[in-house]
Amino acid sequence: MIDLDLISDEEVKALDSEYSSWGDTVHYSADPKVFRSCEGSYMYDSKDTPYLDLQMMYSACNFGYRNKRITDAVIDQMNTLPQLTPKFLQQYKSLLSKKMCDIIDQRFHEKGRMHFNVGGAQATEDAIKIVRNYTHRNGFFAFQGGYHGRTIGATALTSSFRYREKYGHFGDRANFVPFPYCFRCPYGMNCESCNHFCVKQFARNFESEYKAIYDPKTGECEYKAFIAEPILGTGGYIDAPKWYFKELKEILDEHNIMLVIDEIQMGMFRTGKLWAIENYDVVPDVMTFAKSITNGMNPLSGLWAKEKYISPKVFTPGSAHSTYCSNPIGIRAAHEVMSIVEESQHDLEREIPIKSERFMNGLKYLKSKYKQVGDVGGIGFALRIELTQEDGYTPNRELCDAMQEEGLKGDLTYNGKKCGLVLNNGGFYKNVITLVPQLYISNEEIDMAIELLDQLLGRLTK
Ligand SMILES: Cc1ncc(COP(=O)(O)O)c(C=O)c1O
């Protein structure tokens, strides 16, 4: 019998308040919520009230909370080889590398290799190493609105100054390029008639040496890689137009600039494809992943790179390392996740768009009902509600914050039973509810999600 109530919620909060640093994100909230258990699409509080979760540990649990198959694999690993120095080999690491390379090869038709680490930000750091090691140059392009983690290196590639503000930086800050956010076009264009202005603007960087980054005589660019989320995660679940990445990649290839795709949040079928970049029919040079690779069970992250960037002759032994970089429990969880992927990838790719459409139809209904729903959109299960003032455009962060707080009260109702709703926000103005259900969400749970969102909007927009 598991004791879920060792100490009361009030004691949990009091102890945390006094003995834990407030430097993480818990204390964004004046009254942080305590949860006791989870299963499938739900988290449960100390009164056993179910909370439908539409953020799933920031997309780290795509395969559902306490997915039995993955949990059983981890328990088996705990009972056999739970610890191992990373300089020794273990069967599941080799099997995982092969499985991932094979699946990526089937999709990208490229031979590559895997390199593992422990968190998303560390995978970003390793991607920086792969690029710098190969190109012998520091500079990266990155997107305005992009997020790649909070280590000192990763914050140099993440556009928000607030993550660097208190710490400065060791590395070179990226050259931040506007993301094609069509609802709020950074160039003030209309997406119907823009004639791909944004990508053309990027190409203009290479017109003359006076654009400050390129030497037309040598063909050398100061920036040798572009790191990109194919769909902005923290930036508000904004998907680029279909043509964008293909046109961008052509420009990058022309100037020998590598494309590093960050799949940390949008990978693992979040968008209906295993990798989000597949929606754009582009093959990256390097690709990072984390989060749902273990279904949130144990930290593991990593990258895949094309052979020429990561072959043992180029990325030599000891080029990157961490004590936990191939921790056997994370590796085993990832191996089980990738086995699920291998077996059910085609079913997932067929089913997610169907369920996504059902979800989107519900969101469109909410947009038609509430003036404060300025825009709804997204792709697969990376969906978004952009909250605005009644004019349908001016960002409404207050409503976005209030919906999250209200959902956590646990006093909504569905089919006559009390329940809550767990939401997360993102976006340039923090006014976007990002909807991140587990991949196996049922039709009934989708209807429940729309009903609960309707209740929240009804309460808060009166
Ligand atoms: C796109 C993306 N990259 C990198 C990271 C950083 O991952 P981690 O929080 O595991 O360091 C995140 C985290 O949310 C992310 O969404």
PDBQT file of the ligand as one rigid body, heavy atoms in Angstrom, charges set to zero:
ROOT
HETATM    1  C1  LIG A 501      11.912  23.217 -27.379  1.00  0.00    +0.000 C 
HETATM    2  C2  LIG A 501      12.619  23.009 -26.075  1.00  0.00    +0.000 A 
HETATM    3  N1  LIG A 501      13.954  22.923 -26.064  1.00  0.00    +0.000 NA
HETATM    4  C3  LIG A 501      14.634  22.740 -24.921  1.00  0.00    +0.000 A 
HETATM    5  C4  LIG A 501      13.976  22.657 -23.712  1.00  0.00    +0.000 A 
HETATM    6  C5  LIG A 501      14.748  22.468 -22.462  1.00  0.00    +0.000 C 
HETATM    7  O1  LIG A 501      14.512  21.189 -21.926  1.00  0.00    +0.000 OA
HETATM    8  P1  LIG A 501      14.776  20.908 -20.377  1.00  0.00    +0.000 P 
HETATM    9  O2  LIG A 501      13.741  21.659 -19.620  1.00  0.00    +0.000 OA
HETATM   10  O3  LIG A 501      14.649  19.416 -20.247  1.00  0.00    +0.000 OA
HETATM   11  O4  LIG A 501      16.156  21.391 -20.091  1.00  0.00    +0.000 OA
HETATM   12  C6  LIG A 501      12.586  22.759 -23.685  1.00  0.00    +0.000 A 
HETATM   13  C7  LIG A 501      11.852  22.703 -22.420  1.00  0.00    +0.000 C 
HETATM   14  O5  LIG A 501      10.690  23.046 -22.292  1.00  0.00    +0.000 OA
HETATM   15  C8  LIG A 501      11.888  22.964 -24.886  1.00  0.00    +0.000 A 
HETATM   16  O6  LIG A 501      10.553  23.076 -24.923  1.00  0.00    +0.000 OA
ENDROOT
TORSDOF 0
